[in-house]
Amino acid sequence: MPRLPVPTPPAWRLSVVTEGAAELKFILPCDDGSMPVLELTRRLVERCQSLTPSVPLVADRLVDARDGSTLFPEDIAREVLDDGDTVSVFLRRTNTDDGSGGIGGGASRGRGGGASR
């Protein structure tokens, strides 16, 4: 008996609105939504960086635009968002000379603000 093809999960798309150092609007494909919010944020920063290459950016926080809820990096996108939702990302310029940009950096957890080098 022939095997039936395994259905591919539908592709997710999110609308993105940025605020702060760069104000942009775009659609971001998100595979099937199974990625962590941290990976989603990384992709957002990559997209923003490609749209504004001369401005090194970092994402301070990502929020659900419906109600302003902060999205935590360890959460899975499809558990806290729906396909087609709008997210807002708050961007700021980095202080690096190499323009590497990055994710986070504006908030920390616990006492002392994180590890020191």
C-alpha contacts under 8 A as a table, 3 or more apart, distances in Angstrom:
res1	aa1	res2	aa2	distance
9	P	32	D	5.97
10	P	31	D	7.83
10	P	32	D	6.07
11	A	29	P	7.20
11	A	30	C	6.76
11	A	31	D	4.98
11	A	32	D	5.00
11	A	33	G	7.70
12	W	29	P	5.85
12	W	30	C	4.97
12	W	31	D	5.50
12	W	32	D	5.32
12	W	33	G	5.88
12	W	83	D	5.30
12	W	84	G	7.11
13	R	27	I	6.50
13	R	28	L	5.52
13	R	29	P	4.45
13	R	30	C	5.57
13	R	31	D	7.81
13	R	83	D	5.89
13	R	84	G	5.45
13	R	85	D	7.85
14	L	27	I	5.68
14	L	28	L	5.26
14	L	29	P	6.55
14	L	30	C	7.19
14	L	83	D	6.41
14	L	84	G	4.87
14	L	85	D	5.36
14	L	86	T	5.76
14	L	87	V	7.12
15	S	25	K	7.35
15	S	26	F	5.96
15	S	27	I	4.59
15	S	28	L	6.33
15	S	84	G	6.52
15	S	85	D	6.19
15	S	86	T	4.48
15	S	87	V	6.34
16	V	24	L	7.82
16	V	25	K	5.54
16	V	26	F	5.33
16	V	27	I	5.95
16	V	28	L	6.88
16	V	86	T	5.65
16	V	87	V	5.14
16	V	88	S	5.93
16	V	89	V	7.39
17	V	23	E	7.24
17	V	24	L	5.81
17	V	25	K	4.66
17	V	26	F	6.90
17	V	86	T	7.30
17	V	87	V	6.33
17	V	88	S	4.85
17	V	89	V	6.46
18	T	22	A	6.60
18	T	23	E	5.03
18	T	24	L	5.19
18	T	25	K	6.54
18	T	88	S	5.53
18	T	89	V	4.84
18	T	90	F	5.89
18	T	91	L	6.78
19	E	22	A	6.13
19	E	23	E	5.03
19	E	24	L	7.45
19	E	88	S	7.21
19	E	89	V	6.31
19	E	90	F	4.95
19	E	91	L	6.01
20	G	23	E	6.46
20	G	90	F	5.76
20	G	91	L	5.07
20	G	92	R	5.87
21	A	57	L	7.43
21	A	91	L	5.46
21	A	92	R	4.76
21	A	93	R	5.96
22	A	52	T	7.75
22	A	91	L	6.67
22	A	92	R	7.68
24	L	48	C	7.65
28	L	44	L	7.43
30	C	33	G	5.54
30	C	35	M	7.64
30	C	40	L	7.35
31	D	34	S	7.47
32	D	35	M	7.90
32	D	78	R	7.98
33	G	76	I	7.45
33	G	77	A	5.39
33	G	78	R	4.80
33	G	83	D	7.72
34	S	76	I	5.92
34	S	77	A	6.08
34	S	78	R	5.98
35	M	39	E	6.18
35	M	40	L	6.75
35	M	76	I	5.63
35	M	77	A	5.88
35	M	78	R	7.90
36	P	39	E	5.39
36	P	40	L	6.48
36	P	73	P	6.43
36	P	74	E	5.79
36	P	75	D	5.46
36	P	76	I	4.21
36	P	77	A	5.65
37	V	40	L	4.81
37	V	41	T	6.03
37	V	71	L	6.97
37	V	72	F	6.52
37	V	73	P	4.66
37	V	74	E	6.25
37	V	75	D	5.69
37	V	76	I	5.83
37	V	77	A	5.44
38	L	41	T	5.08
38	L	42	R	6.25
38	L	72	F	7.69
38	L	73	P	4.27
38	L	74	E	6.49
39	E	42	R	4.94
39	E	43	R	6.27
39	E	73	P	7.92
40	L	43	R	5.20
40	L	44	L	6.24
40	L	77	A	7.57
41	T	44	L	4.94
41	T	45	V	6.19
41	T	59	A	7.38
41	T	62	L	7.26
41	T	103	I	6.95
42	R	45	V	5.21
42	R	46	E	6.23
42	R	102	G	7.67
42	R	103	I	6.33
43	R	46	E	5.01
43	R	47	R	6.17
44	L	47	R	5.14
44	L	48	C	6.12
45	V	48	C	5.00
45	V	49	Q	5.90
45	V	57	L	7.22
45	V	58	V	6.95
45	V	59	A	6.73
45	V	101	G	7.99
45	V	102	G	7.12
45	V	103	I	7.13
46	E	49	Q	5.06
46	E	50	S	6.19
47	R	50	S	5.14
47	R	51	L	6.37
48	C	51	L	5.11
48	C	52	T	6.14
48	C	57	L	7.85
49	Q	52	T	5.07
49	Q	53	P	5.19
49	Q	55	V	7.30
49	Q	56	P	6.97
49	Q	57	L	6.77
49	Q	101	G	7.96
50	S	53	P	5.40
52	T	55	V	5.68
53	P	56	P	7.10
54	S	99	G	7.89
55	V	93	R	6.74
55	V	99	G	7.32
56	P	93	R	5.53
56	P	94	T	5.56
56	P	96	T	7.67
56	P	99	G	4.72
56	P	100	S	6.40
56	P	101	G	4.92
57	L	91	L	6.29
57	L	92	R	5.57
57	L	93	R	4.51
57	L	94	T	5.38
57	L	99	G	7.90
57	L	101	G	4.79
57	L	102	G	6.64
58	V	91	L	5.61
58	V	92	R	5.50
58	V	93	R	6.15
58	V	94	T	5.91
58	V	101	G	5.28
58	V	102	G	4.73
58	V	103	I	5.22
58	V	104	G	6.27
58	V	105	G	7.52
59	A	62	L	7.49
59	A	89	V	6.53
59	A	90	F	5.74
59	A	91	L	4.61
59	A	92	R	6.57
59	A	102	G	6.95
59	A	103	I	5.08
59	A	104	G	5.22
59	A	105	G	7.75
59	A	106	G	7.91
60	D	89	V	7.46
60	D	90	F	5.54
60	D	91	L	5.91
60	D	92	R	7.10
60	D	103	I	7.11
60	D	104	G	4.86
60	D	105	G	6.38
60	D	106	G	4.96
60	D	107	A	6.95
61	R	70	T	7.13
61	R	71	L	7.61
61	R	89	V	5.86
61	R	90	F	5.53
61	R	91	L	7.77
61	R	104	G	6.86
61	R	106	G	7.78
62	L	70	T	6.07
62	L	71	L	5.65
62	L	72	F	7.90
62	L	87	V	6.80
62	L	88	S	5.78
62	L	89	V	4.50
62	L	90	F	6.54
63	V	68	G	5.55
63	V	69	S	5.32
63	V	70	T	4.40
63	V	71	L	5.35
63	V	87	V	5.63
63	V	88	S	5.27
63	V	89	V	6.44
64	D	67	D	6.15
64	D	68	G	5.26
64	D	69	S	5.28
64	D	70	T	6.55
64	D	71	L	6.87
64	D	81	L	7.48
64	D	85	D	7.77
64	D	86	T	6.54
64	D	87	V	4.75
64	D	88	S	6.42
65	A	68	G	5.26
65	A	69	S	7.53
65	A	85	D	7.87
65	A	86	T	5.53
65	A	87	V	4.97
65	A	88	S	5.69
66	R	69	S	7.96
66	R	85	D	7.99
66	R	86	T	7.24
71	L	75	D	7.37
71	L	80	V	7.54
72	F	75	D	5.68
75	D	79	E	7.16
75	D	80	V	7.20
76	I	79	E	5.42
76	I	80	V	6.82
77	A	80	V	5.54
77	A	81	L	5.68
78	R	81	L	5.17
78	R	82	D	6.08
78	R	83	D	7.59
79	E	82	D	7.91
81	L	85	D	6.53
82	D	85	D	5.54
93	R	101	G	7.83
94	T	99	G	7.50
94	T	101	G	5.93
94	T	102	G	7.88
96	T	99	G	5.77
96	T	100	S	6.92
96	T	101	G	7.44
104	G	107	A	6.87
105	G	108	S	7.33
108	S	113	G	5.35
108	S	114	G	6.29
109	R	113	G	6.51
109	R	114	G	7.02
110	G	113	G	6.56
110	G	114	G	7.23
111	R	114	G	7.21
112	G	115	A	7.81
